[in-house]
């Protein structure tokens, strides 16, 4: 999973090379013999992308996950409906041919109900609604001594179709920041002078921009009560 390309990182750093004979200036790019190499930069981009996923609690590319959920059933229950809140929103349309699967737990194990009726998914909110009494136990004894539970296991896909521009830039900033912070014996950006900004100030600005972007795109999910 990559939310930006090495070219995005080099664009942030604006590393250049000047020909000592002609004075021509060219943009430096990463390749196998640069420091860092393009393989290292690609690995750091993947790490930065995973960091963004963890911090925002969402994915900006298609991803798949399997979750197990347990819902409480009330003391008085005669079937009815129940809602399961998934860990992710912005889900893809449920499709068994693409690996999606919904199971409910019964005494003898898990039953696949993926292609049965009586339930539906709210892709935007990341919820599964069981609307058919077949999936929920009937309790006619009143009162029951304790609450019962309803368990389901679901494999589904989620994530955006397009990587937002601020997320792409945040990913590039995280990698660029890593390069600058590790560049102890060379300066990857201009040192302090009357016409330049000190590296520490630039890093602080990058930190603030990264944090702001992550805050904007963070998914806080739906809390089950």
N, C-alpha and C positions, 0 to 999 in steps of 0.2 A: 504494500500500500504506500503510494507516494502522492503527496499533495502539492509537490512542486518539482521542478527539474534543476539539475546543476546549473543551467543557464540562468535560472531565477536567482540562485545564490550569488553567482558572479556578477549579476546585474546589481544586486544590493551592495556588494563590496566595491563595485566599479574598479576592479583591478585592471591596470593598463600597463602596456609596455611601449617604450619609445625607442625607435630606431636611432642609434647614435650617429648614423651617417646622414640619413634623410630627414630625421625628426618626425617621421610618421608615427602616429599613435594608434595602437590596436588594442582591443579589449582582450584581456587574458581569459582563457577558458580552462576548465579542468580536463585533464587527460591522464594517461597511465603514468607519466613521469613527473607530473606536478606534485607539489606538496601543499595541501593534501591531494591524493590521487582522485580520479573520478570515481573509483570503486568506494573509497572512503566516504566521499561526499554523498554518494547514493545510499550508503548504509546509514549515514547520519540523517538523511532525508526520511528514510523509513522509520528511524527512531523518533524523529520529530513528529511524524505523522501519527505514530502510536501515542505519543505524549498528548497531542491535540485531541485524539479520540478519548483518552482517559479523562482529560480535564473538562471536555465539553459533554461527555457522556453521550456521544453520538458518532456517527460515521458519515463522511462526506464522499464515500464511494460505497458501492454495494458490498455488504458483508453478511455473513450467516452466523447464527448462534443457536444454541439449544439451551432452553431454560426449563426449570421445574418450578411450578407454583402451587401453593397450598392456600385454599380459601376457607374461611370459617363459615360453617352453616349455623343458623340460629337454632335455639332450643326448640322452637315451634317451626316446623318446616313441612310443607306439603308439596314439595317440588318447586316450581317457579323458575326464576332465572338467576344467574350469577355472573359477575363481571371479573375477569382476570386482567390485571394491569401488567403489561410486559415491561421489560427493563428499557426498551427502546421505543421511540416514536418514529414517525416517517417510515413506516414499514412498506415493503413491496407487496403487491397483490399476491395472496396465497396461491401457490401453484405446486402441486405434488410432483409434477414433472421436473421442477427445478430443485427438488430436495426438501420442500416444506412438508412438515408432518405435525399432526396434532394427535395426542394420545391422552386417554383418561385412565386413571388407576382403578383397578377392581381387585377383588380378593385374589383372583388367579393371575394377576399381573397387569400389563398395560394393553389396552385395546386401542387400535388405530381407528380414529373416527374422522380422518382427514377428508374423506369423500362422502361423509354422511351429512344429512341435513340437521338442523336444530342448533346451529351455532353460526356466528359470523364475526369477522374481524374488522375493527375500526383501524384502518391503516394509519390515519393521521395521528390519532391519539395513542396508538399502540395498545389496544385493548381487544380481548376476546370475550364475546358475550355468548353464553350458553342460554338459549331461549327455549329449548325443548326439554320437557320433563324426563325424557328417557335417560339423560345423562346425569340427572340429579336424584339422589335417593329420596324415597317417600318415608316419612315418619308419622305414624298415626298414634303412637303412644304419647300421652301427655301427662305429666311433664317428663322429659328425658333427664337423666342424671347429669349428662355432660353435653357440651357441644360436639358436633361431629365436624369432619373436614372433607374437602373435595380437592383432589390432586389431579393436576394435568401436566403433561410434558409437551413442549412445543419447539419445533425447529422452524425458524423463519428467517427471511432476509430483510434487511433494512439498509438505509443509507440514501444519500442524494445522488441524483443523476449527474449533476455538474458541481465541480469544486468552486465555491464562492471565491472571488478575487481576494477578499481580506484573509481567508484561510490560506490561500496559496502564498500570499505575502508573509503571513505569520510563520508559516513553515520555513520559508527562505530566511527570515530573520533569525529564527532559532538556530539554523545551521550556520549562518554567517556569524552570529554571536559566538558560537562554539569555536569557529576558526580564529576569530580575533582574540578571544580570551586565551587560546592556546599558543598564540604567536608571540612567544616571549622574547626571542632574539631579533625579530623583524617587526616592523610596523606595517600592518595590512591597510591601515587608513592613516591619513596625515596626522602628525603630532601637533601639539598645540603651537599656534603662531598667531600673528595678527589677522590671518585670513582663513584659519581653519578651526575646527571644533575638536577639543581633546577627545581621545578614544573613550574615556570613562563616561563623558557626557553623552556620546552617541549610544553607548551600550545601555545607559539608563533610559534613553528615549526609545530604543528598541524594546527594552523590557516593558515599558509602559504601553507601547503599541500592541505587543503580544498579549499582555494581560487584558487590555481593553477588548481585543478581538475575541479572545476566549470567553470573556464575560458575556459578550453579545450573543455568541452562538451556543452557550451552555444550555443543555436540556436538563431541566430539573425534574422531569417526569411527572407521573401522577401518583399520589400517595394513597394507599389503600387504608381505610379506616376500619 
